[in-house]
Amino acid sequence: MRLLLCFLCFGFLLLVSSSLQCHGLLLPLTNALSSLRPAINDITSIHRLLRSSSLRSAARHRGRRHGTRRAPPTPRHRQLSLPLAPGSDYTLSLSVGPPSTASSVSLFLDTGSDLVWFPCAPFTCMLCEGKATPGGNHSSPLPPPIDSRRISCASPLCSAAHSSAPTSDLCAAARCPLDAIETDSCASHACPPLYYAYGDGSLVANLRSGRVGLAASMAVENFTFACAHTALAEPVGVAGFGRGPLSLPAQLAPSLSGRFSYCLVSHSFRADRLIRPSPLILGRSPDAAAIGASETDFVYTPLLHNPKHPYFYSVALEAVSVGGKRIQAQPELGYVDRDGNGGMVVDSGTTFTMLPSDTFARVADEFARAMAAARFTRAEDAEAQTGLAPCYHYSPSDRAVPPVALHFRGNATVALPRRNYFMGFKSEEGRSVGCLMLMNVGGNNDDDEDGGGPAGTLGNFQQQGFEVVYDVDAGRVGFARRRCTDLWDTLSRR
């Protein structure tokens, strides 16, 4: 029977490369740090990256919360979270256009949004000077692919891109005559441009449909994407992997769309550790033993429904353990209400995990108590330099740092490797220090918690060294410890 299923699998996906062998389609993710090697390894660069990542992790989370104040959203204004600065981003490459003239585009992977977009000429990017692009590629954006066409205002996908606005409103905005609107005859009128706003930037884009290639011998015809012609502070496109009809997984064949995973290679903000790409597996097999019998099984937590932001992968965080003490999470981390408030979003585009103030304070206090008991001394200068706290004078040989674990609904405990929550580096004075790599949602401003939206975010730094599976079909997210470089080597040889 298993051989028959594999035969049918290959028969259905004739264009899929040899990487897809009923275990899914393997694609490489590249961390933005790779393009900064070797300069990233100096002390000043690491401090700058830590500071930038902490500030923008907070900005990304605040953007989500404050964006939910617009209720209901206007048809052409939708809150969209976008990835962060180099050091926190993971990119994948796609090809667009017909096979004979296809062009490659590098896009940030983002499980916190549900749209695939990239810059198209003519393209104007304001406040983008000095912003790094994947691989250091500064080439000019290409015109819209010659085989692509604008999506109709009457298309359900146009409505989905405009926060489910009625097609009659969208076609009226597209200047379709009233008699044509009343008779559903506006198919020739293009979907109005999209305005997307996020933490510290925005973009305007047109929705198009065309050929998009995922691998050397696999392409999707009539793939819906957006061509951005104007952007503020965002020169690079995004591959949205959220729970929506416009996301990349949703537009694939059923065997690939219902389940995907990635395994982020641990880097500790050091480019020399990125010797392999991070594997992204579309159509991930639910059989964990397919990788090897010695691998740890997944632990799963159910997805929470978010009626206002259905593209989020929201889960319930019940507690955080520090050492032997289990700290109950704030109630709002365990549910999402009808206005879309609450829950923890599992996000590939935010660097550091964000916790609401009360939960973070109790976690940080217990961590500080355990560190003080082990005679670690605070490194307040490192806190000022990085935006992270608490920080301590620390040597990698020290073994007294207390363990930290996250407890999700469904008895899903994720014990974090120490490097995922306490990273050692050199201070500007050259001393060895380490900081707690979790963050307070409120920071120093209690008003930041008053805007509604997600209560917390599980950032990609805490996801390193785990295979994280988004099992949309089963309504759950799973975690399993992995050596991600070994996982890449194993799957790339199949």
VENZINOR-V465457 format. One record per backbone hydrogen bond with DSSP energy under -0.5 kcal/mol. NH is the residue of the N-H (numbers start at 1). CO is the residue of the C=O. E is the energy in kcal/mol with one decimal. If there is no record, write none. Layout:
nh->NH co->CO e->E
nh->NH co->CO e->E
This chain:
nh->5 co->1 e->-2.4
nh->6 co->2 e->-2.2
nh->7 co->3 e->-2.2
nh->8 co->4 e->-2.5
nh->9 co->5 e->-2.5
nh->10 co->6 e->-2.3
nh->11 co->7 e->-2.2
nh->12 co->8 e->-2.1
nh->13 co->9 e->-1.5
nh->16 co->13 e->-1.4
nh->20 co->17 e->-1.7
nh->21 co->19 e->-1.0
nh->21 co->24 e->-0.6
nh->25 co->282 e->-3.1
nh->26 co->24 e->-0.6
nh->27 co->280 e->-3.0
nh->29 co->278 e->-2.3
nh->30 co->91 e->-2.7
nh->32 co->89 e->-2.0
nh->34 co->31 e->-1.9
nh->35 co->32 e->-1.0
nh->36 co->33 e->-1.8
nh->37 co->33 e->-0.6
nh->37 co->34 e->-0.8
nh->39 co->36 e->-0.7
nh->40 co->36 e->-1.0
nh->41 co->38 e->-1.9
nh->42 co->39 e->-1.5
nh->46 co->42 e->-1.8
nh->47 co->43 e->-2.3
nh->48 co->44 e->-2.4
nh->49 co->45 e->-2.5
nh->50 co->46 e->-2.6
nh->51 co->47 e->-2.7
nh->52 co->48 e->-2.9
nh->53 co->49 e->-2.9
nh->54 co->50 e->-2.3
nh->55 co->51 e->-2.5
nh->56 co->52 e->-2.5
nh->57 co->53 e->-2.0
nh->58 co->54 e->-1.8
nh->59 co->55 e->-2.1
nh->60 co->56 e->-2.6
nh->61 co->57 e->-2.0
nh->62 co->58 e->-2.8
nh->63 co->59 e->-2.6
nh->64 co->60 e->-1.5
nh->65 co->61 e->-2.1
nh->66 co->62 e->-3.3
nh->67 co->63 e->-1.8
nh->68 co->64 e->-1.1
nh->68 co->65 e->-0.6
nh->69 co->66 e->-1.6
nh->70 co->67 e->-1.3
nh->71 co->69 e->-1.4
nh->77 co->74 e->-1.9
nh->78 co->195 e->-1.0
nh->80 co->197 e->-2.6
nh->81 co->112 e->-0.6
nh->84 co->349 e->-0.6
nh->88 co->85 e->-1.6
nh->91 co->30 e->-2.8
nh->92 co->107 e->-2.3
nh->94 co->105 e->-2.7
nh->95 co->213 e->-2.1
nh->96 co->103 e->-2.8
nh->97 co->211 e->-1.9
nh->101 co->98 e->-1.4
nh->102 co->98 e->-0.5
nh->102 co->99 e->-0.6
nh->103 co->96 e->-2.5
nh->105 co->94 e->-3.0
nh->107 co->92 e->-2.7
nh->107 co->105 e->-0.5
nh->108 co->237 e->-2.3
nh->109 co->90 e->-3.4
nh->110 co->239 e->-2.0
nh->113 co->110 e->-0.9
nh->116 co->246 e->-0.5
nh->117 co->115 e->-0.6
nh->117 co->238 e->-2.5
nh->118 co->226 e->-1.9
nh->120 co->228 e->-2.7
nh->121 co->142 e->-2.2
nh->124 co->229 e->-2.1
nh->126 co->124 e->-0.6
nh->126 co->231 e->-2.7
nh->128 co->125 e->-0.7
nh->131 co->128 e->-2.0
nh->136 co->133 e->-2.7
nh->137 co->134 e->-1.6
nh->138 co->136 e->-0.6
nh->144 co->121 e->-0.6
nh->148 co->145 e->-1.9
nh->149 co->209 e->-1.9
nh->151 co->207 e->-2.3
nh->153 co->189 e->-2.9
nh->155 co->152 e->-1.4
nh->158 co->155 e->-0.6
nh->159 co->155 e->-1.6
nh->160 co->156 e->-2.4
nh->161 co->157 e->-2.0
nh->162 co->158 e->-1.1
nh->163 co->160 e->-0.9
nh->164 co->159 e->-2.1
nh->165 co->159 e->-0.9
nh->165 co->162 e->-1.0
nh->170 co->166 e->-2.0
nh->171 co->167 e->-2.8
nh->172 co->168 e->-1.9
nh->173 co->169 e->-2.1
nh->174 co->170 e->-1.3
nh->175 co->172 e->-1.7
nh->176 co->171 e->-2.6
nh->181 co->177 e->-2.1
nh->182 co->178 e->-2.6
nh->183 co->179 e->-1.1
nh->184 co->181 e->-1.2
nh->185 co->180 e->-3.4
nh->189 co->186 e->-2.2
nh->191 co->151 e->-3.4
nh->194 co->205 e->-3.4
nh->195 co->76 e->-0.6
nh->196 co->194 e->-0.6
nh->196 co->203 e->-2.6
nh->197 co->78 e->-1.3
nh->198 co->201 e->-2.3
nh->201 co->198 e->-0.7
nh->202 co->232 e->-1.0
nh->203 co->196 e->-2.1
nh->204 co->230 e->-2.6
nh->205 co->194 e->-2.0
nh->206 co->227 e->-2.6
nh->208 co->225 e->-3.5
nh->209 co->149 e->-2.3
nh->210 co->223 e->-2.2
nh->212 co->220 e->-2.2
nh->213 co->95 e->-3.3
nh->214 co->218 e->-2.0
nh->215 co->218 e->-1.6
nh->218 co->215 e->-1.2
nh->220 co->212 e->-3.1
nh->221 co->219 e->-0.5
nh->223 co->210 e->-2.9
nh->223 co->220 e->-0.6
nh->225 co->208 e->-2.4
nh->225 co->223 e->-0.5
nh->226 co->116 e->-2.2
nh->227 co->206 e->-2.9
nh->228 co->118 e->-2.3
nh->228 co->226 e->-0.6
nh->229 co->204 e->-1.7
nh->230 co->204 e->-1.3
nh->231 co->124 e->-2.4
nh->232 co->202 e->-3.3
nh->233 co->126 e->-3.5
nh->233 co->231 e->-0.5
nh->237 co->106 e->-0.5
nh->238 co->117 e->-1.7
nh->239 co->108 e->-3.3
nh->240 co->115 e->-1.0
nh->240 co->238 e->-0.8
nh->241 co->110 e->-3.1
nh->242 co->113 e->-3.1
nh->243 co->311 e->-2.0
nh->244 co->242 e->-1.6
nh->247 co->244 e->-1.4
nh->248 co->240 e->-2.9
nh->251 co->247 e->-0.8
nh->251 co->248 e->-1.0
nh->252 co->249 e->-1.7
nh->256 co->253 e->-2.5
nh->257 co->253 e->-1.8
nh->258 co->254 e->-1.0
nh->260 co->470 e->-1.5
nh->261 co->281 e->-2.2
nh->262 co->468 e->-1.6
nh->263 co->279 e->-1.8
nh->264 co->466 e->-0.7
nh->265 co->263 e->-0.5
nh->270 co->267 e->-1.8
nh->271 co->269 e->-0.5
nh->273 co->270 e->-1.7
nh->274 co->271 e->-1.7
nh->275 co->273 e->-1.5
nh->278 co->29 e->-2.5
nh->279 co->263 e->-0.5
nh->279 co->277 e->-0.5
nh->280 co->27 e->-2.8
nh->281 co->261 e->-3.2
nh->282 co->25 e->-2.6
nh->282 co->280 e->-0.6
nh->283 co->256 e->-1.0
nh->283 co->259 e->-2.2
nh->284 co->259 e->-1.2
nh->284 co->281 e->-0.7
nh->285 co->23 e->-1.1
nh->288 co->286 e->-1.2
nh->290 co->287 e->-2.2
nh->291 co->288 e->-1.6
nh->292 co->288 e->-0.6
nh->295 co->292 e->-1.7
nh->296 co->481 e->-0.6
nh->299 co->479 e->-2.0
nh->301 co->477 e->-2.5
nh->303 co->475 e->-2.2
nh->304 co->314 e->-3.4
nh->307 co->305 e->-0.6
nh->312 co->309 e->-1.9
nh->314 co->304 e->-0.6
nh->314 co->312 e->-1.1
nh->315 co->344 e->-2.9
nh->317 co->315 e->-0.6
nh->317 co->333 e->-1.8
nh->318 co->316 e->-0.6
nh->318 co->407 e->-2.8
nh->319 co->407 e->-1.6
nh->320 co->327 e->-2.5
nh->321 co->405 e->-2.7
nh->322 co->325 e->-2.6
nh->323 co->403 e->-3.2
nh->325 co->322 e->-2.1
nh->326 co->324 e->-0.5
nh->327 co->320 e->-3.0
nh->327 co->325 e->-0.6
nh->328 co->326 e->-0.6
nh->329 co->318 e->-2.6
nh->333 co->330 e->-2.0
nh->334 co->331 e->-2.3
nh->335 co->332 e->-0.7
nh->337 co->341 e->-2.4
nh->340 co->337 e->-2.0
nh->342 co->453 e->-2.7
nh->343 co->332 e->-3.2
nh->344 co->315 e->-2.8
nh->345 co->456 e->-2.3
nh->346 co->313 e->-2.7
nh->347 co->345 e->-0.7
nh->347 co->458 e->-2.1
nh->353 co->437 e->-0.6
nh->354 co->457 e->-2.1
nh->355 co->439 e->-2.7
nh->360 co->356 e->-3.0
nh->361 co->357 e->-2.9
nh->362 co->358 e->-2.0
nh->363 co->359 e->-2.2
nh->364 co->360 e->-3.3
nh->365 co->361 e->-2.5
nh->366 co->362 e->-1.9
nh->367 co->363 e->-2.4
nh->368 co->364 e->-2.8
nh->369 co->365 e->-2.4
nh->370 co->366 e->-2.2
nh->371 co->367 e->-2.4
nh->372 co->368 e->-2.7
nh->373 co->369 e->-2.2
nh->374 co->370 e->-1.3
nh->375 co->372 e->-1.8
nh->376 co->371 e->-2.6
nh->379 co->391 e->-2.3
nh->380 co->378 e->-0.5
nh->382 co->379 e->-0.5
nh->383 co->379 e->-1.3
nh->384 co->380 e->-2.0
nh->385 co->381 e->-2.0
nh->386 co->382 e->-1.9
nh->387 co->383 e->-2.3
nh->392 co->434 e->-3.0
nh->393 co->377 e->-2.5
nh->394 co->432 e->-2.3
nh->398 co->395 e->-2.7
nh->405 co->321 e->-1.9
nh->406 co->414 e->-2.6
nh->407 co->319 e->-2.7
nh->408 co->406 e->-0.6
nh->408 co->412 e->-3.2
nh->409 co->316 e->-2.2
nh->412 co->408 e->-1.6
nh->413 co->411 e->-0.9
nh->414 co->406 e->-3.2
nh->414 co->412 e->-0.5
nh->415 co->413 e->-0.6
nh->416 co->404 e->-1.9
nh->416 co->414 e->-0.6
nh->420 co->417 e->-1.9
nh->421 co->417 e->-0.6
nh->421 co->418 e->-1.5
nh->422 co->418 e->-2.6
nh->423 co->435 e->-1.3
nh->425 co->433 e->-2.6
nh->427 co->431 e->-3.2
nh->430 co->427 e->-2.1
nh->433 co->425 e->-3.1
nh->434 co->392 e->-2.2
nh->435 co->423 e->-1.4
nh->436 co->390 e->-2.2
nh->437 co->421 e->-2.7
nh->439 co->353 e->-2.6
nh->441 co->355 e->-3.3
nh->441 co->439 e->-0.5
nh->445 co->442 e->-2.6
nh->446 co->444 e->-0.5
nh->448 co->445 e->-1.7
nh->449 co->446 e->-1.7
nh->450 co->447 e->-1.9
nh->455 co->343 e->-1.7
nh->456 co->343 e->-1.6
nh->457 co->354 e->-1.8
nh->458 co->345 e->-3.0
nh->459 co->457 e->-0.8
nh->460 co->350 e->-3.5
nh->461 co->351 e->-3.0
nh->462 co->351 e->-0.5
nh->463 co->459 e->-0.6
nh->464 co->460 e->-0.6
nh->464 co->461 e->-0.8
nh->465 co->264 e->-2.6
nh->466 co->463 e->-1.6
nh->467 co->480 e->-3.3
nh->468 co->262 e->-2.8
nh->468 co->466 e->-0.7
nh->469 co->467 e->-0.6
nh->469 co->478 e->-2.1
nh->470 co->260 e->-3.5
nh->471 co->469 e->-0.9
nh->471 co->476 e->-2.0
nh->472 co->258 e->-0.8
nh->472 co->470 e->-1.4
nh->473 co->258 e->-2.1
nh->475 co->471 e->-0.8
nh->475 co->472 e->-0.7
nh->476 co->471 e->-2.0
nh->477 co->301 e->-2.5
nh->478 co->469 e->-2.6
nh->479 co->299 e->-2.1
nh->480 co->467 e->-1.3
nh->482 co->465 e->-2.5
nh->484 co->482 e->-0.9
nh->487 co->483 e->-2.4
nh->488 co->484 e->-2.3
nh->489 co->485 e->-2.2
nh->490 co->486 e->-2.7
nh->491 co->487 e->-2.5
nh->492 co->488 e->-2.7
nh->493 co->489 e->-0.8
nh->494 co->491 e->-1.0
